[in-house]
Amino acid sequence: TLCCCGVLNRTLAVVFMVSLTFAIVVGNVVTLTVFVQTRQSRTAQGYLKSLAIADMMVGVLVVPFSVYTEITLMVTSVPPNWYQGSSSSPALSTAMGGLVSPWQPCMLIGPVFAGCTFVSISTIFLMTVERSIAILKPLHKDSLVTRRRTLLLILLSWTASFMLALAPLMFSSNFTMEYNECSRMCNYTPLLQGGHLPPDANILLLFPAFDFTLLGGTLAVNIMSFTSIRRYTIKRKLLSEGSVSETAGGSGGGCPHRPSFSDIKAAKTIGILTFAFTASFSPIAVFVLGNVVGYTWCNFSFFAFWILTSNSCCNVIIYSVRDQRFRKGVTLLFQREQSPPHGEKS
């Protein structure tokens, strides 16, 4: 009975992973195609949607590797050499002597997943800052937010994110990567020393510290933007009622000083993205904190990691609902695909 339950659980997990892979890849292919083929999307904010590349990497590399490993475990009784997890101590297992190969797929897959997660958080932060400039300093938006600066910040974001993802492996010899049977992903694993965690196990706390610092900064910037939007909305309402004259309020009276409706809507969309990512990352942060102090939460680790992974297909859903320019780009894309070839009568 236990064997049947194990096979059933793995089968359900594989079905879920395959479905998630399809959703992530298709959604982000559409996003990237709209950006490449729609001229209106090639703005500073549009370049920041390179977030879709990080999500695509998760759908192309990270999730398919978990699918492959799960299927391998179902059809063979001999686990692959990168599989080191155990139900008794899944996150804190010790390297088994010479059985750990010097390089294994998890050494690539694990940092890719961590790096893409950090890229997502830092990109959302940059998007929030870009929108806050459009809301708070609409007259200076074009001079402050340029394509060149945006591309430079994106490059710095990717570089810093992947360096941070590799930090436990670069700065400590007490960590390895293993495929964990609980989370069903490649995880950083501190090597036990005499049954105890190594003294530098706290290096893993860099991950939640980085994420919560950026998410906290994103929240603070969003609060400033939404406060300005609220003041503008109240003033516009008073103007429509005739309670305030057009010249009242100094610089706030001139039309050019007011944020556009599209800027306001984009700021609200990024606020929703921030909320979604904070909600999906929080379980991982709790898991890492518990992991460092020695707790093992098998079922919780699966839900924490895969809730975060599912976020890779949420961005395109949020933009489909909230971003009229993105929806228009998708419509033009499909119309172009369905239109007859040049010179051919429909």
N, C-alpha and C positions, 0 to 999 in steps of 0.2 A: 504493500500500500504506500509506504514511504517513497519507494522507487517511482511508482506511478505519479504520485503527487509532485515529485521532483521534475519528472519529464513534462508534466502538464504546466508547471510553473515556468519552466524554460521555454516551452512552446508559446505560452502567452506572452512572455517577455520578448521573444523573437518577433512575434506578430506586431507587438507594440513598437518595437524598434524599427521594423521595416516600414510601418505606417508613418512613423515620425521622420524617417529618412526621406520618404517621398514628399511629405509636407514641407520639410526644410529646403530640399533641393529645388522643387518646383516653385515654391514661393519666392525664394531668393534669386532664382534664374529670371523670373518675371521682373523682380525689382531691378536687377542689374541691366536687363535688356531695355527696360523703360528708360533708365538713366543714359545708356549708350545711344539709343535711337531717338530720344526726345530732347530737342535742343533746350526746351524750357526747363529741363531738370538739371542742366549743367551750370548750376549756381554754387555758391559756397556751401549752402545748406545741402544741395544735391551731392556734392563731393563727400560731405560727412555721412551720407548714406552708404559710403563704402563699408559701413557696419555690416552690410549684406555679405561682403566677402568673408568676414570672420564667421558669420553664421553659415555660409556655404561650406567652409572648411570643416565645421562641425558635422554637417550633413554628409560630406563626401569622405572624410577620414575617420572621425571619432565614432560615430554611431555604426557605420558598416563594420568597423573592426570588432565592436561588441557583438554584432550579429554573427560574424564569422566565428568568434570564439565560442559563443553559446551553441551554435550548430555543431562545432567541433566537439564540444563536451557532450552533446547529445548522441553523436554517432560513434564515438570512440571512448573506450574506457581509460585511455592514456591521455592525461591532460597535456596541453602544449607547454613548452618550457617557460613561457611567460606567465603561466597561471600558478600563483603561489598562495592564493587565499585559503582560508580555512574557517569553518563556522565558529570555532572556538575563539580565534583571535584574528579576524579578517584584516584589520588595519594595522596590526602591530606584529605580524609574523616575522620570524627571524630568517635571514638569508640562509638557505640550506647548504652550507659548505660550498663545495665546488660546483653544485648543481645550477647556480645562478650564472647564466652566460654573461659575458662582458657587455654585450649589446643585445637588445631585444626590441620588438615593435613598441612596447609600452614606453621605451625611452623617447620615442617620437610622439606617439599618440597622446600621452599624458601631458607633456608640455604644450602641445598644440591646443588641447582643450583648455588648459589653464590660461595660456596666452590669449586665445580668442575671447575668453571670459573677460579678461582685463581690458582687451581692446574694446569690447562692447561697452563696458562701464566708462572708460575714458572718452570714447566717442560720444556717448550720451551726454557726458559733462561738456564736451566741446560744442555739441549741438545746443545745449542749454545756454552756454555763454553767448553763442552766436545769436540766438533768438533774443536774449536779454539786451544785447546791444541794439537790435532792431526795435525793441520796445522802449528802452530807456533813452537811446540816442539815435532816433530815426534819421536825423540829418547827417550823422557821421557814419552811418552803417556802411555805405559803399567805400568810404576811405579807410575804415578800420578793418572791415572784413573783406579781404581780397582773396582771389583764387590762390595766389602764390603763398600767402600766409596760411591759408587753410590746408593746402597740400603739405606744407612744412610741418604744421601741427599734427596732421594725420601720420606723417612719417615718424615723428618723434613719439607719438602715441603707440604705434606698432612696435617700435624699437624698445621703448621702456617696458611695454607690457610683456614682450617675450623674454627680455632679460630678467624681469621679475619672476616669470614662470620657471626659468631655469635656475634661479637663485639657490634652492635647496640642493641641487645636484652640483652646482659650480662651487659653492662655498662650504660644503660639508661632504665628508665621505661616509656619513652615517645615514644616508638616505638612498633608497632605490625606488624603482617604479615596478609595480606589479598589477596584474589584472585581479581585481578583488571580486570574489564571488558574491559579496553582499551588494555592493554598488553596481556590479557588472560593468565596471569601467577601470581604466588604468589609473591608479592612485599613487600619490607619494607615500612611501612607507618608511618610517624610521626603523633602523635595525636595532633590535634589542641588545643590550649589553648586560649579561648576567641576569637576564629576566627583567631588566629595567630600561626605561627610555633613555636615549643618549642625552647628554647635557645640553646639546644644541637643538633639541626637538622643538623649542619655541620659535625656531626660524619659520615654521609654518604659519605662525601668527602674523607674518608679514602680509599674507594674502587677505585675511579679513580686515587688517588695519588699512591696507591700500584701498580696498573696495569701499569700506565704510567712510573713509576720509573723502573720497571722490563723490560718493553718494550723498554725504552730508553737505559737501560744497554745492552739489547739484540742487539739493533741496533748498539751500539758502538762496541761491541765484533764482530759483523758481519762485520763491516767496517774494523777492524784490520785483520780479517781472509781474507776477499776478497782483501785487499791491498797486503797481503803476496802472495795470489794466483796469483794476477796480476803480481807481480814481478817474481814469479816462471815461469809463462807462457811466459813472455817476454824473460827471460833468456833461457828457453828451445827452444824458436823460434830462438834466436841468435845462440845457440849451433847447431841447425839443419842446420843453414845457414853457419856455420863455422866462424862466426864473433867473437865468444868467445871460448877460449880453455876450456877443462874440468876442469883444475886446477884453472882457474880464479875465483875470487870471494871468496877465502878462503873456509869456511865451506860450502858455497852454492854449491861447485862443487861435493861433495861426494853424491852418490846416497842415502845412508841411511838417509841423512839430508833432503831429499825432501819428501814432503807429497805424499802419494799414490793417484792414480786416484780416488779410491773409497772414500778416505777421502775428496777430493776436491768436488766430486759429492754430498756426504752427506752434506757438508757444504752449498752447493748451495740449496739443498732440504730444509734444515732447514731455510735458508734465505727466501724461498718461504712460508714456514709455518709461519714465523714471519710476513711477509707482509699480509698474509691472516688473521691472528688473529688480527693484528693491524687494518685492514680495518673493520673487523666484530665487534671489541670492541668499536671503536671510536663513533658510534652513541649512544651506551649505556652511554658513558662518558658524551656526550653532554646532554642526557636526565637527568642524575643524577644531573649535574650542574644546569640545568633549574629547576629541581624538588626542589632543595634546596632553590632556590630564589623565588619559588612560581609559576612557570609557569606550565601550564597543556597542554601537547601535546598528545592528545589521539591517533590519527592515527600514529603519529611518534613513540610513545612508542611501538605499536604493531610491526612495522617494525624493530625497534632497538633491541628489545628482541629476535625476531625470526630470525633475521639475525645472531645474536650471537649464538642462539641455533643450527642453520643450520651448523655452523662451526664444530659441533661434528661429522659430517659425511664427512667433507672436508679432514681431515688428511689421512684417508685411500685412498681417491682418489689421493691425492698428492703423497703418497708413491707408489701407483699402477703405476703411470706415471713415477716417478723419480727413485725409488729404485729397481735396478735389483735383489738384494738379496731377497727383499720382494716378487717380482713377481715370482722368482724361488720357494720360499717357498709356495706360493699359488698354483703354478703348481704342485709341489710335493704333496701338500695336496689333490688336486682333483684327481691326478693320483692314490694316495693311496686309495681314496674312491671308485674309479672305478675299481680297480684291483680285480680279483677274490679271494675268501678266500683261505687260505693256504691249499695246497694239492688238490685243485680243478682245473681242466684243463680249460683253457680259450677257 
